Amino acid sequence: MKYFKLIILLIFLPGILSAQSKNPGKLAHKPLYQDPVYDGAADPVIIWNKKAKKWWMFYTNRRASDAHATGVTWVHGTRIGIAESADGATWTYKDTANINYHPTAQYTYWAPEVIENKGLYHMYLTYVPGVFADWGHPRTIVHLTSTDLLNWKYSSTLKLATERVIDPCVYKLLDGTWRMWYNNEVDHKSIYYADSPDLSHWTDKGKAIHDMPGEGPVVFKWKGHNWMIVDNWKGLGVYSSDDMLNWKRQDERLVELPGTGKDDQAIGGHADVIVNGDRAYLFYFTHPGRSKANPAPETSFEWRRSIIQVTELHYKDGLITCDRNEPVYINLKPAR
């Protein structure tokens, strides 16, 4: 009997090890995260919290469940929500960020970028000076700093191409300087960029991408290439670059076609990418009530609500793809 068990183990062990190597980690929830306050989580950005020893997700806390909201006031008056996770697979609500910047009586926070440099956290945040029923109002990008990721101190307001700018993304270049990409709403929703030697003083450099309108750029390095993913409102456009200046678009967009999982039938929007070892994960948001097959009425809560999903990226022959229906096994390791 002992030898029989050994033979059985030897027969099935390669398959078990193979399955584990293909699917290491914990099966991620679908949907990944649903905001318990207003049911309107959007525009996620994820960072390792060194003190808490957990991953923190910052997101625009849209007020989808506000029954008294008129026009687009429900996407104004928003704060920045925080969820946390030990592994990237299971997320729980933590709090809203304590942002010490609101020079106007009413205000809106959108789509933060959060990075860490030399022990200090930096947030670049879209600020709208009010709560408005339409889209035609100023928006600027402000710089804040924090030592704990929860409490944020105002540093400056960036002088960029216009006063209608949103969705910053910041990346450290090989020479030690920093580059920011953002959406210039005045110039046909093009992606612009600015450079900084120290994260505080920024020089606008003009247009980076203009072949197709988009917002929410996220830049990362993976598989030996530089990548930018942009929300085109018809799926996520993917660009690659050798020099971080000239960007080439691939034909296929990500999370454009409907998924089959729970709350994943509409196009994916404004995303973040976490590269962990040799694997990369796309965290995106979607409006479950806006599926083409069964759209909800535009004034309804179901049409407004949004949730966060995750899918794993795949690389082959110079292209990035993903399958939003594929189970995602994830175990994010602490960031260095």
N, C-alpha and C positions, 0 to 999 in steps of 0.2 A: 504493500500500500504506500509506503514511504517513497519508493522509487516511482510509483505511478504519479504521485502528486508532483514530484520533481519534474517528470517528463511534461506534465500538463503545464507547469509553470514556465518551463523552457519554451514550450510551443507558443504561449500567449504573451510572454514577457515583451518580445519585440513590438507587438502591436500596442501594448499598454504604454510602453516608453515613447512610441511614436506619437500616440494620441496626446500624451502629456507634453511632448515637445511642441506639438502644433497648437495646443490650447492651454498654455501655462497661465495660471492665475484664476481669479474668481469670475464667474459668469455675471456680466454687468446687467443691471436692471433695465427693463424697457417698459415705459420710458425711463431714462436714467434719473431724472430729477424733476420734481414738480413743486413750485413755490407754494408754501402753505398760507402765505399772507394774502396775495392778490391773484395767484394762479397765472402769473405773467412773466416767468423767467425767460430772459433773452440775452443775447450778446455775451456769452460766457468768456471768462479768462481765468486761467488756472495757474496757481503758484504754490510752491512748497513753503509751508510755515515752519521755520526752523525751531521756534520756541514751542509751538504746540505739537510739532512732529506729525503734522497732518497736511494733506492737500486742501487748499482753500480755493473755492470757486467764487469769483465775484461776477455779478450779473445785473443787468438793468431790471429793476423790479417793477415791470409794467402793471398798471392798476386795472387788470382785465375784469375783475369782479366788481368794480365800482359802478353800481347801477345808476348813479346820478351823473356820470360823465357825459358830456356832450361833445360832438365833433371828435377831435383827436386829443382831448384833454386827458384821456386815460393813458396815453403814452407820454404825457407830461406830468409834472409833479412827482416824478419817480425818484426813488432813492436807489442805492446800490446794495443789493442783497448779498449775503455770504452763506455758502453751504460748505460743509467740510467732509472729508473722506480719508480713511487710512489707506485705501488701496485703489481708488479710482472707480470701483465697481458699485459701491453703495454710498450715497450721499444723504446727509441730513442738514436741515436748516440750522444755521448758527446765529445770525444777527443781521443787522444792516450796518454798513460802515459809518463810523462817526466822522463825518467830513466837515472840517471847520472852515467852510467857505460858502456863504450865502448872502452876498451883499444886497440882494433884492428880497422883498418880503415873500414873494413866491418864486420858486426856482425848480429846475429840473436837472437831474443828473443822468447822463447816458453813457453807455459803452466804455468802461474804463480799460486802460492798459496798465498792468501792474508788473513791475520788475524789481529785482534786488541787485544792489551794487555795493560791495564793501560793507555789508551789514546793515545798510539802510534801504528801506523799501521806497520806491517811487511810483506814484500813480499819475497818469495823464488822463484827464477826465473831460468829457464833453459837458459844458455848462450852458444851459439855456436860461435866460433871465426872466422866467415867468412860467405860468401854466396857460397854454394857449389852445384854442379850438381849431387852429389851422397850422400850416407848416411855415408860413412866411415870416420868420423871426430870427434874430441873431443867435449864433451859437459859437462859442469859443472853446479852446482847449486850455485847461488850467493844469498846473504842475503842483502836486502835493507830495509830502514825505511822511513817513511813519517808521517807528521802530518796532511796532507790534502787529501791523497789518489791520488793526481795528480802528485806531485813532489817527486821523490824518490832519496835517497842518498845511495850510496854504503857503505856497512858495512864490508862484508867479502866474501870469497869464501870457501865453505864447503869442508872439506876433508872427502870424503866418500869412499866406497869400490873400486871404479875405477874412471877413468876420462871419462867414457861414461855413465852418469847418467842423467835422465830426470824426469819430472812430480812429483814434491814433493807435499805431503799432510801433514799438521801439525795439531796435536790434543793435547789438554791439558788433562793430566791424572789426576786421582783422588788425587794423592799425590802432585799436583801442578807442577810437571815437565812436559816436553813436549816430544812428540814422532813424528818423521817424517817417513813416508813411501815414497818410491821412486822406480823407475824402474832402475834396473841394466842391461843395454843392453848387457854387456859382458857375463853375466851368464844366457844365454838363456831367456832373457827378464823377469827375475824373479823380484818379489817385495822384496826389502830389507827395513831395518829400522834403524834409529839412534835415540838416546836419548839426551836430553839437559835439564840442570837445569834452563836455563835463556834465551833461544831462540838464543843465540850467540855462545855458545860452544857446539859442537856436538860430540858424540862418536858413531861410527858405530857399530851396533850389529849383522850384517849379514842378513841372509835370513829370510823372514817372510812367503812368499807364493811362492811355486815353482811347484805346481801340474799342472799348465797350463800357458803358456806365456801370459803376459798381461802388460798393462801400465795404467797411469792415475788413480791411486788409490784415492778414497775418503772415509774417515772414519767419521762415525757419530753415535750418540746414539738416539734410537727411540723405543718406545714401550717396554722399559725395557731391550733392547738388544744392544750390540755393533755390528755395521755393517761395512763392507768394500765392496765397489763396484769397480770392475776393468774392464777396457776395454780389452776384449779378441779378438777384431776384428771379432767376430761372435756373437755380442750381449754383454751385460754387465754381467759379473759374479758377484754373490752375495755371500758373506761370513759372518758368524757370529762368535762371540767370547765372552767368559765369562771373559777373563783376558787380552785381547788386545795382546796376544802373540800366542795363538793357534787358528787357523782359520779353520772353517768348511764350505765347499762350498755346496750351495743348487743346486739341479739338474737343475732347470729352470733358464735360463738367461733372462735378460730384454731387451726390444726393439730389439730383434733378428729377429722376423718375420716382414714382410713388413706392414706398416700402410696404411690407405686409405686416410688420409688427405693430403692437399697440401704439396708437397715437403717432404713427409714422407714415401717414399716407400723403402728406403735403410736402412741397419742396423744402429742403433744408436751407437755413440762412445763417448769417453772421457767426463765424466759427472761431474756435481756437484749436491749435495743434500742440500736443505734448509728445515730444520725442523722448522715449525711455529705453535706453539701450539701443538695440537695432530695430525696435518697433516704434510705430508712430500711430497716434490716436487722434481722430477728428471729433471734437465736441461741438455740436451744432444745435441750434434751436429750430423749432418748427411750430406752425400753427395747426393743430390737429383738425380744427373746424374749417380749414381752407383746402381740403382735398378737392381735386377736380371732379372726382366721381360723385361726391356728395357734399357740396359746400353748404355751410350754415349761412343764415341771413347776416348781412354785414353789420347790423346793429346788435347782434346777439353776443352773449358771453362766450358761447362756443366758438364764434368766429374770432374773438379777441384773444382768448387764452393761448398761452404758449408754454412749451416745455423743452427740456434739454435732452438730447439723445447723444449717443456715442457710437462710432464705427471705427474699425481699424483700417489704416491705409495700407496699400500694397504697391510695391514698385517693381516695374519690369520694363526693360528696353527704353529707359528714359522717360517713362510716363508714370503718373500716380493714378490709381483707381481705388475704389472701395465698393463693398457690397453691404448696403445698409440692412439687408435681411440676414446676414451672417451673424451667428452668435459671437459676442465679443467677450473674450476671456482676458482679463486685465489685472495686473498687480503692479501698480506704479511704485517704483523704487524711489527713496528719498533723493531729491536733487542735490547735486554736489555744490 
